[in-house]
Every structure is written in C-alpha cells, then in structure tokens.
Amino acid sequence: MRKTHKKTAVCAIMAAVMMFSSCGADKPAQTSASTDATAAEQTVPQAESAAAKPVDPIPGDSLYVKKVENLPDDFIMGCDISTVISLEESGVKFYDYAGNENDLFDTLKQSGVNYIRVRVWNDPFDANGRGYGGGNNDIETACKIGKRAADAGMKLLVDFHYSDFWADPSKQMCPKAWEGMEIEEKKEVLYKYTKDCLTKLKEAGADVGMVQLGNETNGKMSGEKIWMSIYYLMDAGSRATREILPDALIAVHFTNPESSDRMLNYASKLKYYDLDYDVFASSYYPYWHGTLDNLTSVLKTVSETYGKKVMVAETSYAYTLADGDGSGNTIGDVVNYEKHYPITVQGQSRELRDVIQAVANVGEAGIGVFYWEPAWLPVPGETWEERSALWEKYGSGWASSFSAEYDPDDAGKYYGGSAWENQAMFDFSGKPLESLKTWGLVRTGNETEPVPDAIKDSELMVKLGEPITLPTKTAAIYTDGSEHEIDVVWEEADLEAMTNGEPGTYTINGTAGGMATVCRVAMVDANYVENYSFEDEDRDMWEIINVDNKTTQIDYQKKALDASTGEYALHFWGESVTAFRASQVIKDIPAGTYSLTASIQGGIDSGEEGQDIYIFAYTNDNEEGMICGSAELSGYANWQNPKITDIVVNEGDTVTIGVYVKAGKGSWGTIDDFMLNPQKAKG
C-alpha cells in the first residue's frame, strides 16, 4: 500500500479489489532459464530467515505484553525504515530509552528488531535531479541503509518496487527509462537492473537475506496488467537474485488478505506459471484487512497448498490521532477506518503482538513480521514553510512537488510531509515509545497488572418524543485487552430539547476512570425496516435473489470501514457483471404516508454495460405500482442516499422495500441503512 496524504489513502485501498487477469491459454512455454530457476529453487527453501539470536528484552515497565507462543528464535522481527536517511538529513534525531541521542539502528536492535526492510525505486528524481520524496529511495540510498543495518547486526530485505515512485494496488507505474518497451525488452532490462542493484548492495556490505519482487502487486507491475507479463517480470527478478544472492530468500508481496479468495488466486497463479520464489508475503493493516484468524487461515492455506514460507511484509497501528507536522495523516480524526485496538501506545503494542502471534500460528512456515515505517517522524520547523523546505530538499515527506513530473494526478497535487508519524514507534521528538519494546517482550511476556487504557464511547438510539436515559456505566478497555464496565459521569445536557427536537445526532461529554468519553445520542423517527443496518445475526427477514447467478459475491460483510453505520453492510462484487435484488416484506405497519431511504457506495471497473441501481417500495405485492429512487456507484466511500417519498400505506397493507443492482464488469460496493419513516405533513 502506498502511504500517502489522507486525501489519497482511500484510493489505494479500493484499487485492491482488482484481480489478476485469468486465462489459461497465455501460459508461456517452460524455458531453459525457468528450468534453471526451478533447480535453484530446490536448494534455497532452507535459507536463513533471520540474523542473530534474539537479544534480551528491555524491561517493559507498565506495558502489558502477552508472550507469543511457538515463536522460533530465528523469527523475523522486521522494520521498514526507508525514510531514515532523508529524515536525518532534515535534522530529525533519535534517542534511546534513557533519553540519550542514539543511532536509530542501534535502538531498534536493542529493542529486539533483527531485520530491516528498504524499498528501492529505479529513478525517483525529476529531469533536474530533484527527488520525488518518500525518502528518495534509489539504490544508492538503499546501500547506505543496508550497510548500517549490517553494522548493527541486522539482515536486509530489499523491496524492489520496479517503479520510479510508490507502487501499490492502485499504482504500478512503469519506470521512466522503461516506457514504451515491449515485454521481452522490459523483462531483460529488469533482469539486468536487479543484478546491478544486488551487486551494489553486496559491495556496500549489506547482509541481504531476502529480495522482494514488486510491492503489493495485486494484478499490476511496472505498467503491466496481464498476468503472463507480470510473471515474465517476476521471473526475471527471480533469476537475477538466484545468480547474485543464491542464499537469499525470494518473496512476492500482495495485499487485502480479507479477500481470501483473491489472495489464494494470486498464489494459484504463481503455481500455474511455476514462478521460482520462497516467501508469499501479505500486508496486514487491521483498519482494512479483516481478522487475524482470517490472516492466519489464508497464510496457512498458501503454505500447506504450495509449500511456501509466509510472512507479513507490512503492518502498523496508530498510538495517537495527533498530527505532528500539519500535513495530515492516513489515520486521523476523519474516521475512514476500523479501530480494532485503542489508539494508544498500549493499543499499538497489542496490535503488533497479535500480528506476530497470527503469523506464528501458521507453524514453521510463518517466518516473520515487518512493521512499516516506525520512525517516519515530523521534520523540524515551526511553520509549514520551514518544514516544506526540508521535505522538498531532502525528500523526507511522502511526496515533493517535483513528483508532479511522474505522478501529476496524485503526488503532484497532494505532496507534503509524513502521513505516518502517529503510527510511528517513536514520539514526535524521536524518543522511543514503550511499544517499541514489544519486539523483545513477545518472547518472554510482560504481564503487568491490567489497568484501564481507553474508554469506549457510548451510543444511544432514541425515538423522537421518548425520554432519554443516559448510561451510568461505560466500557473500559484494559491494558490486557479485556473490557470491564466502570462508572461514568456526564456533563449537563438539555435532554428535553433533544427529545422534542429534530432528528439528528447529539454528543454529550463525560469522564470515566479519569479519561474523557462521549455519548452519541441519535434522535430518530420510527423506522419500520427490521434489521435495517444488518447488525443483528438473524437476517432471515431479508430475501436476496442473485439474478441468473451473475453476481460473484453477495454477503453480509463485517467491516465498519465499508458500512454507513455500525459494522455490517450488504456487500457485493461481480467479476463479470453484478445483478441482484435484496428485499424485505413489512407487515402490521400503521396507516399513513412514508418515505424510504438507503445508503449505497461502490465502484465499477468498466462502465460499458452501464448501471441500473435503485431502491424500491410497493404495497400488497403490487409490483406494477412500484416507486423507485435511483442511485449510482460513484467511487469508494462516496455514499449515495436515494430517497422515495409519498409511499401511501392503508390499514392492513403489507409493504415490500428493497434495492435492485445491475452493473458491469468489476462492479463492487456495499448497501446499508434502509429507513422506512413516517413522512411529515407538508407545510
């Protein structure tokens, strides 16, 4: 995933729904080169997966860390610190736990980290030699980082993006120097480029233990979109790696493990084309990527089915919502993500510990976890202008203005500082957080006395005109992850005015356990749709018809990020086309006039077939009298709220409400919050 300004992060998420092209007829003939690669592969799977024996953990003070079971000594405890050179050039300083200025690599090593990951871009500079940003990570920068990692006793994972700038599911742009090349020429130049880079790393003294062929390559790579061409490029990188570093592990990297079928499809494609590699890696960000049980299941299936090692190549979690440089963060105050842990130092530690356990649960094939950019901190400066000058000069922000030459529609518009400092494992001044000790403490555990770490917000839904009774207790999340009810005190609020006012959500502040909390009171009209937001497990009142079985997937998805409210929504995806209807019959509704609304969001890869999407309502099985309200798929999180008014219901009538969706190739989205409300008299 590209780590960008928060305005662009969502685009990167949703592009991940794309799949590899799937056609058996395009499988290339086995060449002598690929035969040699297969022979080489047989000698490599037992290659070392980590550097030295684990160091003694640093005491965790109040940090609660449960021991990770079945953790081998050589388990990879990795960090991607690709921006470190640019940060240091910008004046960022790092410290040890005693507050003394210290080399970042030494602090990481002392904390239990044994592997460093570094991205490599082909040519992240404009025609005048000005860097695009994000660390300006060319091979020369990677060599510096690799040498320092080796000096600190840590191995190196080389993450080839095979692009001049960020590569992720939404962008796999071809390097400038490779533009216009046919695939045969491109694979040859990629092969030579990989050999040259790995040779430079060896000569620089880096201890390369693993080489990654592409970054989050969900169906694209270096401008190629056909899987056969992607295979040719990966094969070229694999052959080059085997020649220069025969003992190094070769990894491939995908993302969106919550879409398990697609992840397994990627692994199947690799097997079909007989790619020579050792490690199948996935990103895992809990905001977007489903449950840890599912992550373990996907990785275990890959390892058992295809005989590969598996790992998490990227993970992270926010410890604060504060913005340290004024540039906006991927995870910020705007809630466009799922919060699985408290946004605290302890919550960050628990996330990392649980991801490590999830990979360890795979068994011997689960070899490690990498945390993404735990040291990407704000650069010095009192004003935006001062900080911007450093981002522009040294490339220490996520993108500089000079990136417009290569990526004019995204980086060239939204360039700026770090979007990640609130997910770092150092505070904004460079001092290590307690959570950084997690790397070492997972081996021994550090089970301190649990205390409240965060307070859950309270939510009430009250019908207009009914009295409001605020809760006297609220849920506290303790440092061990358990939840307990504790007393809460609310500030004064005009409950009577809320009860007799207009529909809306009102926020009441309070305190519990010495921490601030809120109660959100939703004042609503009566809604006659049962299980209107799909939150209740019993959904038998809903009927779903997959027209001619055209829709690839229809399910009740638990993913707050993709829901309008709550955690669940009706999710759909059509590889070739989407066509379905979801409806509910409502009985015993009072006579009157009603309105119907719903929420829908999503997108479509091909608009050739057009869209036909609408909510509907009719009474007494009279479909000819159906009233409709149109909607459209207009992009991720761009919620449409179609509305129907003047639905006349007589005494004894039944009302059928629902939604119809027909859309073309690659259409996807979610539907939520059906509201059948009494309609207020006009005037």
N, C-alpha and C positions, 0 to 999 in steps of 0.2 A: 504493500500500500504506500502511495505517495503521502508524505506527511506535510501538509500544506496549510496555508491560511484557512481559517474555519469556513470561509465562504466557498472553498473549493473541495473540502474534505468529503462532502456528501456525494459529489460526482464520482469520486474514486470508489466509494462504497458500492454504488449501484451498478457501475460498469462491470462489477464482478459477477453479475448474473449471466454473462456471456459464456458460451461453451466452445470447446474446440470443434472445428469442422470435423464431421464424422463420415468418412466414406472409405470403404474397404478397398475400392479399386485403385486408390492412389498410393498403396504401399510400395515403396521402392524396392528394387531387387537388392539382395544382400551383396554388398561389395566386398572386395578383399580388405579394404580399410575397416569396415564394420566387423568383418570376421576377426581381424587382429584385435579390435577393441573388445570383442566378446572373450577372446582368450585372455586378454589382460585383466578383464573383469574378474576372472576366476581366481586371480592371485591377490585381489585387493580387499574383499569384504572384511577381512580381519585386521585391516589397518587401524593404527591407534586412533582413538576418537577424542582424546583429551591430552593435556600436557602433563603436569606433575601430579603427585599425590596431593590430596586436599590439605589445606593449611588448617591449623587450629582456629576454630571460630572465635571471633571477637565477642565478648560478653554483650548480651542484648539489652541490659537494663530493664526497662518496662515493656519492651517489645515481646509480644506473645507469638511464638513460633512453634507449631506442632511438628514433630520430627516426621520427615518423609520416609516412608517405609520402602524397603527394597531398592535403596539408592546405591549404585555401584561407585567405587572410588574414582573411576575414570569418567563419570557422568559430566557432560559439558555444562559448565556454568558460564554462559557467554554474555557479552555486552557488545552492542554495536556503538562505537564512539567515533563515527566517521567525521564528525564536525570538529574534533578536538584541536587540530592544527589551526583552523580558521578562528576558533574561539580564543586560543592562546595568543594568536597574532592580534586579536581585537582587544586584548587586555584582560580576559577572564582568568581568574586564579582559582585553584582548587586547594582544598585543605584536608588534613587528616581529622580523626575524631577528637583529637586534643586541641584543635583549632590552629595547628601549625600549617603553614603553606607546604604543600606536598605535591609531588607528581601524581597526576590522575591515575596513571598505570599502576603505581605502587599502592595507592589507596584501594583500587579495585582488586589487586592481587591479595592484599591483606584481608579483604572482605570475603574472599572465597572464590573470586572470579578466576577462571583458568583459560578462557578463550576470548579473543577479540574478533569482531566481525567488522569488515570495512567494505563499503561499496566502491565500485570503480566505474567511472564514466569515461567514454572514449575521449571526448574533447569538449569539456564544459566551459568553453571560452568563446567570446564573440570574435569577429574578424580583427578587432583591435587588441585582442589578448585579455579582455576584461571578463572576469569569472561570472558564471551564471548564479553562483550561490550554493547553498546547501552543503558547504564545505569545499566546494570546487574540487571534487574528488576525482582527479585524474590518477594515472598510475604512479606518478612521482609522489603525490600525497600519500597514496596507499603504501608505498615503500617506506616512507618515514614512519607511518603508524605501525607497519609490520615490524620494522627494526626495533621500535620502542617496546612493542609487545614482547618480542623475543628477549630483549634485555631484561624485562620484568618476569620472564619465565612463563610466558603465555603463548599459546599457539594462535594462528591466524586463519580465519575463514574469509576467503576472497569472494566477494559478492559482485560478479560481473553483471551489470545492467544491460550491457551491449546497446547502449544509447548514450547520447551526449548529456542527458539530464534525467530527471526522475522517470523510472519505469515502474508501472503498477498495472492493475487490471484495466484502468481506463486509458492508459497511455503506454505504448511500446513503440516509441518513435525511432526511426532509423537514424544512426549517426550521420552527420552531415557528409562525411567522406564516403559513405556507402550509398548515398542517394542515387537512384537510377540503376543500380546493379541488378542483374538477373540473379536468381537464387544460386546458380553454380558459382558465379563470381563472388557473391556475398559470403557463401559458406567458406570459400577458400581464404578470403581476407579475414574472416572471423577466426579461422584456424591459426593463421599467422599472427594475428593480433593477440590471441590468447597465449600462444607460445612466447611471444615477445614480452608480454606483461609478466608471466610467471617466471621467466628467466631473470627479469629485472628484480623481482621480489626475492628470488634466491640469492642473487648477487648482493642485494641490500642487507641480507642477513635475517630476513623474515623466516619464521618457522611455520610454513604453510601446512596446515593439517587438513584443510577442506577447501574445495573450489565449488562455487555455486554458479550454475549455468542459467543466468537470467533471474529476474526478480519479479515474483508474483505474476508468472506468465500464464494467466488464465485465458488462453486462446489467442494470444498475440506475442510476437517477439521481434524486435528490430524492424518493425514495419510490416512483418509478415503475418498473415491471418489464416493461412491454410496449414493444417497440422503437418502435412508432409514437409512443407518448407520449414516449419518450426523444428521438426525432427532433424532435418539436414543441418540446421544451425547448432542445435544442441549436440549432435553427433560430432560436428567439427570441434566444438569446445571440449568435448569429452576426449577425443583423440589427442588433442593438443595437451591436455592435462596429463593423460597417461604417459605421454612422451617426456614431458619435463618433470613431472612430480608423480612418479609411479606409485608412491606410498600414500599419496593424498586421497582422501575420500572425495567423491564427486556427488554433489547434491543438486536436486531440482527443487523449485520452490513455487508453491501455489497458495491460494488463499480462499477464504469463505468455506471453512470446514463445516459450517452449519448446513450447507447444501451437500450433504454426504454423497448423494448420487453423482453429483458433478465431480467431486473430488475423486471418487472411485473411477469415474470415467477417465479422468486425466491419467490415473495410474494404469488403467487398462490400455489407453493409447500408447503409453510408454512401452508397455509389454508388447503390444501389437507391432510397433516399429522396432522393437528389440534394442532400445537405447541402452548403452553401457553407462550405468550410474549405480551409486551405492546407497544414497540417502534421499528419501522422499520427505520434504520439509513443508510445513504449513505455517502461515501466520495464525496467531490466535489473539484477538483483541476482544475481551469479554463484552465490550459495548455492542459489538456487532456479530459475533461469531458463534452464538449458541452456547450450549452447555459444555462443561468439561467432560462429562460422561460421554457425550457425543464425540468430542475431540478424541478421547481415548479409543472409542469404538472405531472411528474412521482410521486412525493411525494403526491400530491393531489389525484391522482387516487388510490394509495395504501390506503390512509386514508379513502377515501369515499367507496372503494370497500370492504375493510377488517376491517374497524373500528379501525385502529391503529393510535397511535401518530407517528409522523415522525420528523426527525431531520437530520442535517449534522454532522457527527461524526468527520470529518477531513476536513480542508481547510487550505490554506496558499497562500501567494504570495511574490515574491522577491521584495525587495526595492533597491537592488544593484546587480551587477554582479561580484563584488569583491569577492575574495577568502581569507578568514581570517586566514586559518590555513595550506594552502598548500596541502590540501587533496582532493581538487576537490569537486564541488557541483553538485547536481542533476540538478539544473537550473544554467547554466553557459554560457560561451561565445559560446560554440557549440550549435547552435540553433536546438534543437530536441524537441521543444515545441512551443505552440501557445502563443503569447503575446497579451492578451486582454486589459491590462492596462499598462501604463508606468511603467518601472522598477524604481520606485521612492517611497519615503515614502508616498506621497500622493496617488500614484497608489495602494500601499498596503492597505491603508485606504479605498479607494473606493471599492476594491475587497471585503474586509470584510463587509463593509456596505451593498453592493449589495447582498451578500450571505445571510446576516441576513434578508434583505427585501424579498428575494426569499422564504425563509422558512416562514416568517410572512405572505406572500401572500397565503399560504396554508389555513390559517384560524386557528381556535382554536387547530387543531391537530398538527400544526407546533410548536414544543416546544423549539427549540434551535439550537445553532451552537457551535462547538468546533474548535478552531484553533490548528493546530498540531505543537508542539514543538516551541513556540515563544521565548524560552530562551535557545536554544541549541547553545551556543556560542563557539568560539575558546578557548582552554585552554592556559594558559601562556606558554611562551617559545620562545626563539629567533631562534631556529633551529628545524628542523624536528625531530632530535633525542630527544631533550628535550620534545617536545610535545608528541612524540610517547611513551616515557616512562610513561607519565601520562595516555594516552589512554589505555596502556597495564595494568597499575597498578590499575586504578580506573574504567575502562570501560566507559570512557567519550567520546570515539569515536564511530562511528557507528558499528564497529566490531574490536575485537582484534585478534591477531594471534592465540590465544587459541581456537577461534571458529572453527578452521580447524577440530577439533575432531568431531564436529557436522555437519558442513556445509563446507566440503572441497572444493567444486567446485565454491563457490561464496565468502562468507565471509572469508573463509580460504585463498583465493587468493588476494582479493581486500580490506582487512581490512585497517582501517585508522581512520581519525578524523571525524568531523562533515561534513555532506554533505548538511547542512541546515542553516548555520549561516547567509547566505544572505537572508533567508526568516524569520529570527527571528524578533521580535518586539523590540529588544534592539540592540544598535550598538555593535561592536566587543569588546568594553571595558566594556559593561554591563550597559550603560546608556539607559533609555527607549526612544524609538522613539516617535515622535508626534503621529504616527499611533496607538500606544497603547491606546491613549485616545478615540479612536473610540468606544470602548465598552460602554462608558458612553455617548458620544456625540450623538449616534444614537437615543437616547430617546428625545433629545431636538433640535438637529440640530446645526450646527455651520457654517452658510452660509456666509463666508467671501467674499471679492471682488475677483472674479476669476482672476488669472494671469497665464501666460504660465508655464507649469510644465515639458513638454517634447516636443521635436521636432521630427516629423516623418521623416524617411529617404525618399528620393526621388528615383524613379526608372524610367528609360527610356529604351525603346527598339528601336534600330535604325538599319536599314538595312545597310550593308556594302556599302560604296560609297555615302551614303546620308549625308548631313550636320547635325551636332549636335547643337541643340539649348537648352541650359540649362534653367531650370525654374527660373523665377525671384522671385517667392514666394514659400513657402512650408507650410505644415500644422503644426500648433502648437496645442498640447493638453493642455487645460487649467485645472486648479485645480478642476473645477466643471465637468469635463469630456467633455465639449464642444470642438469643433475644429474650428479654425479660420486660415485663410491664413495670413502669415506675411512675410516680406521681408527676402531674403536670399542672402548672398554674398559668391561666390565660389572662392576657390583658383585657381590659374592659372593651366591650364592643356593643354596638346598638343592634341587638338581636331582633328586636321588634321591627325596626326599619327594614332589616334584611328579609324577615318573614313576609312583610307586606309589600316588598318592593318588586323589582323586575327580575326576570330570570338572569342569572349570572353567577360568577364565582367570586366569593369574598374571602379574604385572607385575614386570619386572626393570629397574632403573635403570642408566643408563650415561652416558658422556660421549664426544663426538666433536667434533673441531675446537673444543674449548673450550666447547661448548654441551651442555646436558642433552638426553638422549633416553631412550626406553624401548623395551623389547622385551616384547610381549604374547605369552605362550605359552598357546595354547589346548590343554588336555589333553582329548581326546575319545575316545569309544567308536568302534569301527569303524562307518562309515556306508556302506551298500551302494547308495545312490542316486547315480547318475552325474550329474555336473554339478549337484549338489544345490542350488546357490545361483545357477545361471545365469551364472556369471562367465566360463566358457570359451566361446569363439566358436562351437565346434561344439555345437549343441543338437539334433542330429538324433535323439537318443535320446528326446526329448520329443515326444509327439503332442498337438496341440491341435485340438479339434473345436469350432467355433463353431456351436452348435445353431441350425439354420434361419437362420444368418447374422444373428442378432438383436443380437449384441454389436457396437457401433460400432467399437471399437478393442481389439485384443489384441496386445501386442508385448513384446519384451524391452527394458525401459527402463533406460538408464544414468543413474541419478540416486540417489546414495548417500542423499540425504535420505529417499527413499521405499523404500529397501531395508532389510531387517532386519540384514544384514551385507553387506560388500562394496559394490559399486557398482550391480550389476544386480538386477532383480526382474522377475517376470512381471506386467505392468501391464494393467489392463482398464478400460474405460469404456463404458457403454451409455446413449445419449441417450434411448431409449425403454424399453429393457429390456436386461439382461445375462443371457446363458445360454451357458455353455461348460464344457468338460471338458478338463483337462490331465492326461496320464498318462505313465508310463514302465513298460516291462516289464523286469524284472531277472532275469537268468539266473545259474546257477552260484553260487548262494548256499548257504553251509553249512547243513546241517540244524540246526534249533533253534527257539527262540521269540523273537519280535522285537516291537519297538514302533515306531510311526511317528508322527512329529510334523511340523508345518509351521508357518509364520507367515503371518498374513494381516491386513491392515488396510485400512480404507477407509470410505466413507460412502455415503449414498443420499439423493437429494432428495425422493423420495416413497416412503413405506412402504406405500402402498395395496396393492401386489401381494405384499408380504411378502418374506421371504428364505428360501432353501433352499441352505445352504452347508455342505459337509462334505468332509473328506479321507476317502480310502477305501483299502482293500487287499484283495486276494483272490488266490488261487493257481490256477495251471493253467487260466486262462480261465473259472473258475467264478464268474461274477458273482453267482449266486444265493447264494453263500457270502460275499459282500462284508461286511467290517466297516467301520463308519463312525464318524467323530468330528466332531461339529457345531462350527460357528463362526458368527460374525456380523460384519457391518460395523457398527462402533460408534463411528466417528469417526477423524479423521486421527491417525496415529501411535499409535492405541490398538490395539496388536498383540494379536491373538488367537493362541493356541498350542494348537490342537486336538491331541489325542493318542489313538492307538489302541494297545491292549496285547494281549498274548496272540495274536499272529499266528503260528500254528504252520506251520513250513516243514519238509517232509520232503526227504530226499535226492533231487535231481533235479527238484524243483519249480521252476516259474517264479513270480515274484511281480509282480503289477501294482499299482502305487501311483499315487495322484493326488489331484486335487481337482475338485469339481463346484461351480459357482457359478451360482445363479439369483437375480436381484434385480430390482427395479423401476426406474422411470424415474430417470435421472440417477445410477445407481449407478456407483461407481468404486473403485479400490483397487489393491493390489499383493500378490503372494504370493511367499514366499521360503523358503529353508532347509528343504527336505524331508530328514528324518533317519530312516533305517531302521536302527535299532541293535539289537544283541543285547540281549535282556531279561534282567536279572539275576534269579537264582532268588529266589523269595520266602522271607522268613525268614532 
